[in-house]
Amino acid sequence: MKSETIVKTPQASRYLRQLCKHFAHKIETRHDNYRGTCIFPHSTAELAATEETLAIAIEAADRHGLESGQSVVWTHLVRFAFREDLGAPDWRIVPEA
């Protein structure tokens, strides 16, 4: 299963790096200024930053893993972006190929 959301923020690259560095204390992560991967036990998060957006894709074997990944990434992003109102995430399920 896979879901995606896009967050409009001029701080996308900064948040991507913060998320990956924060999660790196407990899980495997890889990142540069524009792409990041966080490998959780229940899911994998792929992050992509542009000048104006942060795209977040969560992939998991089941709905529980998907929802866990969404929750973990989103709650941490909101904490790091406390100066901004990011609104609510619009998670969209990506059809399997």
DRENMARVO-941254 format. One record per residue: residue in three letters; residue number from 1; x, y, z of N, C-alpha, C, CB in turn. Coordinates in Angstrom, 2 decimals, m for minus. Each point is the difference from the previous one (the first is absolute). Glycine has a CB too. Example, Ala and Ser with C-alpha at 12.3 -4.5 7.8 and 13.67 -1.06 7.14 Angstrom:
% DRENMARVO-941254
+---------+-----+---------+---------+---------+---------+---------+---------+---------+---------+---------+---------+---------+---------+
| residuo | num |      nX |      nY |      nZ |     caX |     caY |     caZ |      cX |      cY |      cZ |     cbX |     cbY |     cbZ |
+---------+-----+---------+---------+---------+---------+---------+---------+---------+---------+---------+---------+---------+---------+
|     ALA |   1 |   13.19 |   m5.69 |    7.80 |   m0.89 |    1.19 |    0.00 |    0.90 |    1.20 |    0.00 |   m1.89 |   m1.17 |    1.25 |
|     SER |   2 |    1.54 |    2.22 |   m1.97 |    0.82 |    1.19 |    0.06 |   m0.77 |    1.09 |    0.73 |    1.18 |   m0.63 |   m2.15 |
+---------+-----+---------+---------+---------+---------+---------+---------+---------+---------+---------+---------+---------+---------+
//
This chain:
% DRENMARVO-941254
+---------+-----+---------+---------+---------+---------+---------+---------+---------+---------+---------+---------+---------+---------+
| residuo | num |      nX |      nY |      nZ |     caX |     caY |     caZ |      cX |      cY |      cZ |     cbX |     cbY |     cbZ |
+---------+-----+---------+---------+---------+---------+---------+---------+---------+---------+---------+---------+---------+---------+
|     MET |   1 |    0.84 |   m1.18 |    0.00 |   m0.84 |    1.18 |    0.00 |    0.89 |    1.24 |    0.00 |   m1.85 |   m1.24 |    1.22 |
|     LYS |   2 |    1.32 |    2.28 |   m1.86 |    0.77 |    1.24 |   m0.06 |   m0.95 |    1.20 |    0.06 |    1.82 |   m1.15 |   m1.34 |
|     SER |   3 |   m1.40 |    2.18 |    2.07 |   m0.76 |    1.24 |    0.05 |    0.96 |    1.17 |   m0.17 |   m1.77 |   m1.04 |    1.50 |
|     GLU |   4 |    1.21 |    2.16 |   m1.96 |    0.81 |    1.19 |   m0.23 |   m0.76 |    1.25 |    0.45 |    1.15 |   m1.13 |   m1.95 |
|     THR |   5 |   m0.38 |    2.13 |    2.34 |   m0.55 |    1.33 |    0.26 |    1.05 |    1.02 |   m0.40 |   m1.46 |   m0.86 |    1.89 |
|     ILE |   6 |    1.00 |    2.05 |   m2.20 |    0.90 |    1.10 |   m0.35 |   m0.28 |    1.17 |    0.93 |    0.11 |   m0.74 |   m2.44 |
|     VAL |   7 |    0.96 |    1.27 |    3.02 |   m0.10 |    1.11 |    0.94 |    0.60 |    1.23 |   m0.65 |    0.13 |   m1.56 |    1.99 |
|     LYS |   8 |   m0.88 |    2.64 |   m2.01 |    0.52 |    1.26 |   m0.54 |    0.75 |    0.72 |    1.11 |   m1.90 |    0.18 |   m1.70 |
|     THR |   9 |    3.20 |    0.01 |    1.49 |    0.84 |    0.71 |    0.97 |    1.29 |    0.46 |   m0.67 |   m0.99 |   m1.35 |    1.89 |
|     PRO |  10 |    1.41 |    2.56 |   m1.61 |    1.28 |    0.46 |   m0.55 |    1.20 |   m0.61 |    0.75 |   m1.12 |    2.13 |   m0.69 |
|     GLN |  11 |    0.84 |   m2.87 |    1.76 |    1.05 |   m0.62 |    0.81 |    0.13 |   m1.51 |   m0.27 |   m0.42 |    1.74 |    1.75 |
|     ALA |  12 |   m0.04 |   m2.20 |   m2.88 |   m0.06 |   m1.44 |   m0.30 |    1.35 |   m0.71 |    0.18 |   m1.84 |    0.50 |   m1.59 |
|     SER |  13 |    2.89 |    0.05 |    1.03 |    1.32 |   m0.63 |    0.10 |    0.46 |   m0.06 |    1.45 |    0.56 |    0.82 |   m2.31 |
|     ARG |  14 |   m0.77 |    0.24 |    3.03 |    0.38 |    0.04 |    1.42 |   m0.73 |   m1.08 |    0.80 |    0.43 |    2.47 |   m0.20 |
|     TYR |  15 |   m1.74 |   m2.58 |   m0.01 |   m0.77 |   m1.00 |    0.74 |    0.40 |   m1.42 |   m0.39 |   m1.90 |    1.62 |    0.14 |
|     LEU |  16 |    2.17 |   m1.84 |   m1.41 |    0.46 |   m1.31 |   m0.46 |    1.27 |   m0.40 |    0.76 |   m1.01 |    0.40 |   m2.28 |
|     ARG |  17 |    1.97 |    0.51 |    2.34 |    1.26 |   m0.30 |    0.70 |   m0.23 |   m0.21 |    1.49 |    1.23 |    1.34 |   m1.70 |
|     GLN |  18 |   m2.09 |   m0.52 |    2.32 |   m0.29 |   m0.15 |    1.42 |   m0.63 |   m1.35 |    0.30 |   m0.29 |    2.47 |    0.18 |
|     LEU |  19 |   m0.69 |   m2.85 |   m0.98 |   m0.66 |   m1.29 |    0.21 |    0.99 |   m1.15 |   m0.11 |   m2.13 |    0.97 |   m0.91 |
|     CYS |  20 |    2.91 |   m0.97 |   m0.15 |    0.96 |   m1.10 |   m0.20 |    1.05 |   m0.04 |    1.10 |   m0.37 |    0.18 |   m2.46 |
|     LYS |  21 |    0.90 |    0.96 |    2.84 |    1.00 |    0.03 |    1.07 |   m0.59 |   m0.46 |    1.33 |    1.19 |    1.86 |   m1.18 |
|     HIS |  22 |   m2.42 |   m1.44 |    1.46 |   m0.65 |   m0.40 |    1.24 |   m0.23 |   m1.51 |    0.04 |   m1.11 |    2.26 |    0.12 |
|     PHE |  23 |    0.55 |   m2.80 |   m1.19 |   m0.29 |   m1.44 |   m0.03 |    1.28 |   m0.84 |   m0.05 |   m2.15 |    0.52 |   m1.15 |
|     ALA |  24 |    3.25 |    0.03 |    0.67 |    1.25 |   m0.74 |   m0.12 |    0.53 |   m0.48 |    1.34 |    0.52 |    1.34 |   m2.02 |
|     HIS |  25 |   m1.00 |   m0.77 |    3.11 |    0.43 |   m0.45 |    1.33 |   m0.53 |   m1.39 |    0.33 |    0.08 |    2.38 |    0.72 |
|     LYS |  26 |   m1.15 |   m2.81 |   m1.42 |   m0.62 |   m1.29 |    0.32 |   m0.17 |   m0.94 |   m1.19 |   m1.16 |    1.17 |    1.81 |
|     ILE |  27 |    1.12 |   m0.61 |   m3.02 |   m0.23 |   m0.84 |   m1.18 |    0.96 |    0.37 |   m1.11 |   m2.43 |   m0.24 |    0.63 |
|     GLU |  28 |    2.44 |   m0.56 |   m1.68 |    0.83 |    0.30 |   m1.16 |   m0.63 |    1.11 |   m0.83 |    0.84 |   m2.38 |   m0.03 |
|     THR |  29 |   m0.04 |    3.38 |   m0.30 |   m0.46 |    1.09 |   m0.87 |    1.09 |    0.35 |   m1.00 |   m1.49 |    0.91 |    1.84 |
|     ARG |  30 |    1.07 |   m0.30 |   m2.94 |    0.92 |    0.55 |   m0.99 |   m0.62 |    1.31 |   m0.45 |    0.87 |   m2.30 |   m0.76 |
|     HIS |  31 |   m0.02 |    3.30 |    0.52 |   m0.57 |    1.25 |   m0.50 |    1.08 |    0.92 |   m0.57 |   m1.84 |   m0.20 |    1.69 |
|     ASP |  32 |    1.37 |    1.10 |   m2.53 |    0.77 |    1.16 |   m0.42 |   m0.95 |    1.19 |    0.16 |    1.50 |   m1.33 |   m1.65 |
|     ASN |  33 |   m1.26 |    2.42 |    0.98 |   m0.87 |    1.17 |    0.19 |   m1.38 |   m0.14 |   m0.63 |    2.05 |    1.34 |    0.05 |
|     TYR |  34 |   m2.21 |   m2.28 |   m0.99 |   m1.25 |   m0.08 |   m0.74 |   m0.70 |   m1.35 |    0.02 |    0.94 |    1.72 |   m1.41 |
|     ARG |  35 |   m0.28 |   m2.74 |    1.91 |   m0.60 |   m1.34 |    0.07 |    0.40 |   m0.67 |    1.31 |    0.03 |   m0.21 |   m2.52 |
|     GLY |  36 |   m0.98 |   m0.54 |    3.08 |    0.30 |   m0.72 |    1.22 |   m0.80 |   m1.29 |    0.09 |    0.51 |    2.16 |    1.12 |
|     THR |  37 |    0.05 |   m3.14 |   m0.42 |   m0.65 |   m1.27 |    0.23 |    0.15 |   m0.35 |    1.48 |    0.44 |   m0.77 |   m2.38 |
|     CYS |  38 |   m1.55 |    0.36 |    2.99 |    0.00 |   m0.43 |    1.41 |   m0.62 |   m1.39 |    0.04 |   m0.18 |    2.41 |    0.89 |
|     ILE |  39 |    0.96 |   m3.38 |   m0.39 |   m0.47 |   m1.38 |    0.01 |   m0.41 |   m0.39 |    1.41 |    1.51 |   m0.57 |   m1.95 |
|     PHE |  40 |   m2.83 |    0.62 |    2.20 |   m0.56 |   m0.38 |    1.29 |   m0.27 |   m1.50 |    0.02 |   m1.04 |    2.30 |    0.27 |
|     PRO |  41 |    0.85 |   m2.90 |    0.91 |   m0.34 |   m1.42 |    0.04 |   m1.33 |   m0.31 |   m0.71 |    1.26 |   m0.16 |    2.15 |
|     HIS |  42 |   m2.19 |    1.10 |   m2.15 |   m1.34 |   m0.22 |   m0.54 |   m0.23 |    0.59 |   m1.38 |   m0.77 |   m0.03 |    2.32 |
|     SER |  43 |    1.68 |    0.90 |   m2.78 |   m0.21 |    0.68 |   m1.27 |    1.28 |    0.70 |   m0.45 |   m2.43 |    0.31 |    0.56 |
|     THR |  44 |    2.39 |    0.21 |   m1.78 |    1.10 |    0.80 |   m0.53 |   m0.57 |    1.33 |   m0.46 |    1.31 |   m2.07 |   m0.70 |
|     ALA |  45 |   m0.63 |    3.14 |    1.06 |   m0.41 |    1.34 |   m0.42 |    1.01 |    0.53 |   m1.02 |   m1.12 |    0.44 |    2.24 |
|     GLU |  46 |    0.61 |    0.05 |   m3.34 |    0.82 |    0.66 |   m1.03 |   m0.40 |    1.46 |    0.00 |    0.20 |   m2.13 |   m1.42 |
|     LEU |  47 |    0.78 |    3.02 |    1.54 |   m0.24 |    1.44 |    0.04 |    0.67 |    0.66 |   m1.18 |   m0.17 |   m0.06 |    2.51 |
|     ALA |  48 |   m0.51 |    1.05 |   m3.10 |    0.57 |    0.74 |   m1.13 |   m0.34 |    1.48 |    0.18 |   m0.20 |   m2.02 |   m1.55 |
|     ALA |  49 |    1.23 |    2.86 |    1.55 |   m0.20 |    1.44 |    0.21 |    0.25 |    0.78 |   m1.29 |    0.68 |   m0.27 |    2.39 |
|     THR |  50 |   m1.50 |    1.29 |   m2.59 |    0.23 |    0.99 |   m1.03 |    0.08 |    1.35 |    0.71 |   m1.22 |   m1.37 |   m1.83 |
|     GLU |  51 |    1.27 |    2.44 |    1.09 |    0.06 |    1.33 |    0.61 |   m1.28 |    0.32 |    0.77 |    1.50 |    0.74 |   m1.85 |
|     GLU |  52 |   m2.62 |   m1.36 |    1.48 |   m1.29 |    0.36 |    0.59 |   m0.79 |   m1.16 |    0.60 |   m0.05 |    1.81 |   m1.61 |
|     THR |  53 |    0.50 |   m3.06 |    1.42 |   m0.79 |   m1.12 |    0.51 |    0.89 |   m1.11 |    0.57 |   m1.76 |    0.54 |   m1.69 |
|     LEU |  54 |    1.15 |   m1.29 |    2.60 |    0.60 |   m1.21 |    0.53 |   m0.97 |   m1.14 |   m0.31 |    1.27 |    1.25 |    1.86 |
|     ALA |  55 |   m0.86 |   m2.16 |   m2.72 |   m0.81 |   m1.17 |   m0.33 |    0.41 |   m1.13 |    0.92 |   m0.24 |    0.72 |   m2.43 |
|     ILE |  56 |   m0.76 |   m1.38 |    3.02 |    0.25 |   m1.10 |    0.92 |   m0.74 |   m1.22 |   m0.53 |    0.28 |    1.56 |    1.98 |
|     ALA |  57 |    0.43 |   m2.66 |   m2.16 |   m0.61 |   m1.27 |   m0.43 |    0.32 |   m1.05 |    1.06 |    0.21 |    0.61 |   m2.47 |
|     ILE |  58 |   m1.23 |   m1.31 |    2.91 |    0.15 |   m1.06 |    1.00 |   m0.38 |   m1.31 |   m0.67 |   m0.50 |    1.58 |    1.94 |
|     GLU |  59 |    1.34 |   m2.60 |   m1.77 |   m0.29 |   m1.32 |   m0.55 |    0.09 |   m1.03 |    1.12 |    0.88 |    0.67 |   m2.28 |
|     ALA |  60 |   m1.86 |   m1.58 |    2.31 |   m0.05 |   m1.02 |    1.06 |   m0.69 |   m1.25 |   m0.53 |   m0.04 |    1.80 |    1.79 |
|     ALA |  61 |    0.20 |   m2.89 |   m1.07 |   m0.60 |   m1.27 |   m0.40 |   m1.50 |   m0.05 |    0.29 |    2.20 |   m1.09 |    0.43 |
|     ASP |  62 |   m2.65 |    1.87 |    0.57 |   m1.41 |   m0.04 |    0.37 |   m0.48 |    1.37 |    0.48 |    0.25 |   m2.43 |    0.62 |
|     ARG |  63 |   m1.54 |    2.54 |   m0.39 |   m0.60 |    1.28 |    0.41 |    0.57 |    0.50 |    1.32 |   m2.09 |   m0.64 |   m1.20 |
|     HIS |  64 |    2.32 |   m0.25 |    2.15 |    0.56 |    0.41 |    1.29 |    1.37 |    0.65 |   m0.18 |   m1.26 |   m1.87 |    1.13 |
|     GLY |  65 |    2.12 |    1.25 |   m1.92 |    1.32 |    0.57 |   m0.27 |   m0.09 |    1.33 |   m0.72 |    0.92 |   m2.30 |   m0.10 |
|     LEU |  66 |   m1.86 |    2.40 |   m0.85 |   m0.19 |    1.23 |   m0.74 |   m0.43 |    1.13 |    0.94 |   m0.61 |   m1.33 |   m2.05 |
|     GLU |  67 |   m0.37 |    1.06 |    2.88 |   m0.49 |    1.02 |    0.93 |    1.05 |    0.37 |    1.04 |   m2.32 |   m0.86 |   m0.34 |
|     SER |  68 |    3.10 |   m0.12 |    0.78 |    1.09 |    0.29 |    0.94 |    1.03 |    0.92 |   m0.63 |   m0.36 |   m2.23 |    1.09 |
|     GLY |  69 |    0.77 |    1.93 |   m2.31 |    0.97 |    0.84 |   m0.70 |   m0.51 |    1.41 |   m0.21 |    0.86 |   m2.03 |   m1.12 |
|     GLN |  70 |   m2.11 |    2.15 |    0.71 |   m0.59 |    1.32 |   m0.19 |    0.02 |    0.79 |    1.30 |   m1.46 |   m0.92 |   m1.83 |
|     SER |  71 |    1.04 |    0.28 |    2.90 |   m0.09 |    0.66 |    1.30 |    1.37 |    0.45 |    0.51 |   m2.01 |   m1.37 |    0.51 |
|     VAL |  72 |    2.99 |    0.49 |   m0.58 |    1.33 |    0.32 |    0.51 |    0.62 |    1.17 |   m0.77 |    0.30 |   m2.41 |    0.69 |
|     VAL |  73 |   m0.34 |    2.33 |   m2.00 |    0.61 |    1.06 |   m0.81 |   m0.76 |    1.31 |    0.18 |    0.78 |   m1.72 |   m1.67 |
|     TRP |  74 |   m2.11 |    1.67 |    1.64 |   m0.78 |    1.24 |    0.09 |    0.15 |    0.67 |    1.36 |   m1.61 |   m0.96 |   m1.63 |
|     THR |  75 |    1.54 |    0.19 |    2.73 |    0.11 |    0.63 |    1.32 |    1.37 |    0.65 |    0.20 |   m1.62 |   m1.69 |    0.91 |
|     HIS |  76 |    2.66 |    1.06 |   m1.42 |    1.33 |    0.60 |    0.11 |    0.12 |    1.24 |   m0.89 |    0.96 |   m2.27 |    0.53 |
|     LEU |  77 |   m1.51 |    2.21 |   m1.73 |    0.05 |    1.16 |   m0.89 |   m0.71 |    1.19 |    0.65 |    0.07 |   m1.53 |   m2.01 |
|     VAL |  78 |   m1.24 |    1.31 |    2.58 |   m0.74 |    1.09 |    0.64 |    0.81 |    0.58 |    1.16 |   m2.18 |   m1.08 |   m0.65 |
|     ARG |  79 |    2.85 |    0.23 |    1.39 |    0.84 |    0.48 |    1.11 |    1.14 |    0.87 |   m0.52 |   m0.58 |   m2.07 |    1.31 |
|     PHE |  80 |    1.23 |    1.67 |   m2.39 |    1.12 |    0.77 |   m0.55 |   m0.49 |    1.30 |   m0.66 |    1.27 |   m2.15 |   m0.35 |
|     ALA |  81 |   m2.48 |    2.14 |   m0.17 |   m0.55 |    1.15 |   m0.73 |   m0.94 |    0.83 |    0.87 |    0.21 |   m1.30 |   m2.13 |
|     PHE |  82 |    0.07 |    1.37 |    3.42 |   m0.92 |    0.67 |    0.93 |   m0.25 |    1.47 |   m0.33 |    0.80 |   m1.57 |    1.73 |
|     ARG |  83 |    0.07 |    2.18 |   m2.50 |   m0.19 |    1.41 |   m0.38 |   m0.97 |    0.16 |   m1.17 |    2.31 |    0.47 |    0.82 |
|     GLU |  84 |   m2.66 |   m1.58 |   m1.46 |   m0.90 |    0.02 |   m1.16 |   m1.27 |   m0.78 |    0.30 |    1.98 |    0.19 |   m1.55 |
|     ASP |  85 |   m3.05 |    0.17 |    0.87 |   m1.21 |   m0.80 |    0.05 |   m0.02 |   m0.84 |   m1.28 |   m1.28 |    1.75 |    1.40 |
|     LEU |  86 |    1.61 |   m3.01 |   m1.26 |    0.07 |   m0.88 |   m1.16 |   m1.37 |   m0.52 |   m0.42 |    2.29 |   m0.65 |    0.72 |
|     GLY |  87 |   m3.29 |    0.88 |    0.12 |   m1.32 |   m0.55 |   m0.30 |   m0.01 |   m1.49 |    0.28 |   m0.38 |    1.77 |   m1.73 |
|     ALA |  88 |   m0.66 |   m2.43 |    1.27 |   m0.12 |   m1.45 |    0.18 |    0.55 |   m0.70 |   m1.23 |   m2.04 |    0.29 |    1.49 |
|     PRO |  89 |    2.67 |   m1.44 |   m1.31 |    0.52 |   m0.73 |   m1.17 |   m1.14 |   m0.59 |   m0.82 |    2.10 |   m0.52 |    1.26 |
|     ASP |  90 |   m1.91 |    0.49 |   m2.55 |   m0.95 |   m0.61 |   m0.91 |    0.63 |   m1.28 |   m0.57 |   m1.04 |    2.27 |   m0.58 |
|     TRP |  91 |    1.04 |   m3.32 |    1.39 |    0.61 |   m1.26 |   m0.41 |   m0.84 |   m0.65 |   m1.09 |    1.02 |   m0.31 |    2.29 |
|     ARG |  92 |   m0.38 |   m0.01 |   m3.39 |   m0.68 |   m0.67 |   m1.11 |    0.62 |   m1.37 |   m0.22 |   m0.55 |    2.23 |   m1.08 |
|     ILE |  93 |   m0.29 |   m3.23 |    0.98 |    0.48 |   m1.35 |   m0.28 |    0.43 |   m0.06 |   m1.47 |   m1.53 |   m1.02 |    1.79 |
|     VAL |  94 |    2.70 |    0.47 |   m2.02 |    0.54 |   m0.15 |   m1.35 |   m0.39 |   m1.40 |   m0.49 |    1.96 |    1.61 |    0.45 |
|     PRO |  95 |   m2.66 |   m1.69 |   m1.57 |   m0.38 |   m1.32 |   m0.53 |    1.24 |   m0.84 |   m0.31 |   m2.12 |    0.99 |   m0.96 |
|     GLU |  96 |    2.02 |   m2.26 |    1.26 |    1.13 |   m0.91 |   m0.29 |    0.07 |   m0.26 |   m1.50 |   m0.22 |   m1.08 |    2.28 |
|     ALA |  97 |    1.43 |    1.00 |   m2.76 |    0.22 |   m0.20 |   m1.44 |   m0.21 |   m1.44 |   m0.39 |    1.60 |    1.87 |   m0.01 |
+---------+-----+---------+---------+---------+---------+---------+---------+---------+---------+---------+---------+---------+---------+
//
